[in-house]
Every structure is written in C-alpha cells, then in structure tokens.
Amino acid sequence: MMADGEGRLEVEVCAPPLEIEAEAAGDSELDCGIPFESNGYVLYRDRKEWADIEPVPQDDGPNPVVQIIYSEKFKDVYDYFRAVLQHDERSERAFILTGDAIDLNAANYTVWHFRRVLLQSLKKDLQEELNYITAIIEDQPKNYQVWHHRRVLVEWLKDPSQELEFIADILNQDAKNYHAWQHRQWVIQEFKLWDDELEYVEQLLKEDVRNNSVWNQRFFVISNTTGYNDPAVLEREVQYTLEMIKMVPHNESAWNYLKGILQDRGLSKYPNLLEQLLELQPSHSSPYLIAFLVDIYEDMLENQCENKEETLNKALEASYVKSWLKKKIQYGKNTGNTLEDPLKVNTAQLRNRVCQLKMISNDFIYKERIQHSALCAFKKNSRQREC
C-alpha cells in the first residue's frame, strides 16, 4: 500500500488480468482498494451520450459453477460492448469503447474482431492502429490475439517494412517467444524477405547456441530457399552444426538439427559422418553423441549392412551400457537363463537389442539433463551470493 497526494491509502497490486477500479466517481465504495475517482473515469452508464443504449449483462446461466467477481468498470464496459455488438453499431463511440474493453482484457478475440470491422467501416488510419498494437504487444508479447491483429493490419497495409526490426526488438526481450517467431516466419514467407535471414539466424546462434527456436528458424529458412538437396548446402550445414557441437557438446538443439536434416536421407549413408563423430567422441563425448551413434548403427542394421554382428558390437562399444549388458549376459549364463549373447542372434533380435540400447541411452540423457539443470541452478545461486 502507498499514500496518494491527499494521504489516502491505495493498494498497488490487484489480481491480474482485470483492471480493478471502484464503482463510481465520488462513491465511498472501493474495489480492490483503489478509489474509483482517482483517475476521473466515468462509467458508461453515467455518460449522457450513451443514454440511448441499453446495456446487455453477461449471461452466466441460472447456476454458474465458478462465478467471476468482475469490477464495476469491467462489467460496465463489457455490458455496453455487448450492446453495440448486438446492434452492430459502427460509430466512433463504439470504436473508443473497444479500446476500453481491450485495456481491460486484451485477449478477448471478439473485441478485436469487432474493432477490425470498425477500422474498415470508419476508414481509420491503419498506420495509427499499427502504432497502437505495437505498444500493446510490447506490454503483452505472448498474447495470441494481439499478434493476429498485427498480422491483419500488415496484410491490409501490404507494408512489412517495420516488421523484422520490430520482431527483433521483441526477441531481444525473449529470444524464444513463440508468437514472435511465428509472426516472423509469416512475414518472411508472405513478402519474400529471405535475403538476410540466415545471417540474422547465425548472429542469434552466436549469442545463444542452445536456442532451439533459432535452430528451427534456420531449418525453416533453408527449407524454403535453397533446400537440402544440393550436396554443397547439405555439407555446409553438417559441418556448421558439427562446429557448433564442438563448442557445446551437450547442446541437444544442435544434435536435433543434425538428425533432422539427415534422417530422411539415411544417417548411415552420409559420407564420413560416422568417422567424424567417432573422432569427436574422445574429447567431446556426451549422451547425445552416444545416442546419435546408436541411431547410425540402427540405420545400418535396418538397411541390411554386410556384417550385422560387427555393427551391433560397435553399437555396444559406443554406448555407456556395454558393461551393463555384459553383466546381464553373464548373469544369464550363470543362472541358466535363456538370454543369448547379442552377437549370436538373428536380425529381428539384433534390432530389439539396438532398441534396448536406445532406451537406456535416453535414460542417461534424461539423467544428464537433471544434473545439468542442477549445476546451472547451483552456479546461478553462487553468483547471486557473490553479488
């Protein structure tokens, strides 16, 4: 709580997302502790210019299960909004009313839809509206409705000149904002703004190589421009990703990208990939590298490689679970269990063994993630204590 200029107490925080105010100017009744007359707001029901409109209350039915306690201002604004919507009133006062309704709840799709109807009917300045929605997005960057409204405005204006810079500003606040990335992809695809996007992506990866959203954008850009069928493009991407992996071996995003661009072509068929990964293993080993090796060996088995037994043995040697499997086999021999040596089984059994390996590798990855998160939290807390 804090005191205003006249010594009255005001409560600073109310339950979001509704803007809570008192019932009427000069009334002693408070709503969430804020004097209603503090900003001079007048309810629509008390405005002479709205005397011709009969407000339409919200109908929650005879027995609402969980009734929401709206503020007087919220009920007043939306009762009058329902009235103008019901009469399809296309006027300046209706347009102003939508602004008040959006101030109270910017996620109301119906209000935004009717506002767009009014924008066209009243021939409003769309550039001014773009400035309006810019301010709202900056305040609520993860609101579906505000981004959709902006898209419609850009479509009407046929002018994307402000979009990439604006989206970049939003991504500077949160580089993984799904809505911003979705809008960026739409703008680029709709207006063919591909030219500098790959450079922008590379800059963001330099800032945060773990950002899965940026890796996804890289895949989106290349898929819609050069594609991956050109051997030179594919080789460039493989080598680029391997360099990023060398920087941060435990970066799952880079490994997912590498698998995504090669999987349909056959992981085991890409020249020298297996050899390069094996060279990385001594100095840059990680659960993701191990899992990728197992995927390659599985792909080799599924494609009828010449020596299945040798391939499975390599998979065993590549995994962290080799000793575990050996103990399992030895246990079977000691107890008379029918579990066979993995090097003496048919093709179907070989595939089952590899699937078993993958499951165990995934378990190691899960544990690695937990350990990594705990380490990051510990380092963060340590830095805070030092400060």
Salt bridges, closest charged atoms under 4 A:
ASP4 OD2 - ARG8 NE 3.00
GLU6 OE1 - ARG8 NH2 3.62
GLU19 OE2 - LYS73 NZ 3.17
GLU21 OE2 - LYS73 NZ 2.81
GLU23 OE2 - ARG45 NH2 3.39
GLU37 OE2 - ARG8 NH1 3.38
ASP52 OD2 - ARG93 NH2 2.92
GLU72 OE1 - ARG45 NH1 3.38
GLU72 OE2 - LYS75 NZ 3.06
ASP79 OD1 - ARG82 NH2 2.59
ASP88 OD1 - ARG90 NE 3.24
GLU89 OE2 - ARG93 NE 2.64
GLU92 OE1 - LYS124 NZ 3.01
GLU129 OE2 - ARG115 NE 2.70
GLU129 OE2 - HIS149 NE2 2.90
GLU163 OE1 - ARG150 NE 2.79
GLU163 OE1 - HIS183 NE2 2.81
ASP174 OD2 - LYS142 NZ 2.93
GLU197 OE2 - ARG184 NE 2.77
GLU202 OE2 - ARG218 NH2 3.38
GLU237 OE1 - ARG218 NE 2.68
GLU237 OE2 - ARG236 NE 2.92
GLU243 OE2 - LYS246 NZ 3.22
GLU252 OE2 - ARG369 NH2 2.26
ASP295 OD2 - LYS259 NZ 2.98
ASP295 OD1 - LYS358 NZ 3.11
GLU298 OE1 - LYS358 NZ 3.05
GLU310 OE2 - LYS314 NZ 3.60
ASP363 OD2 - LYS367 NZ 3.27
GLU368 OE2 - HIS250 NE2 3.02
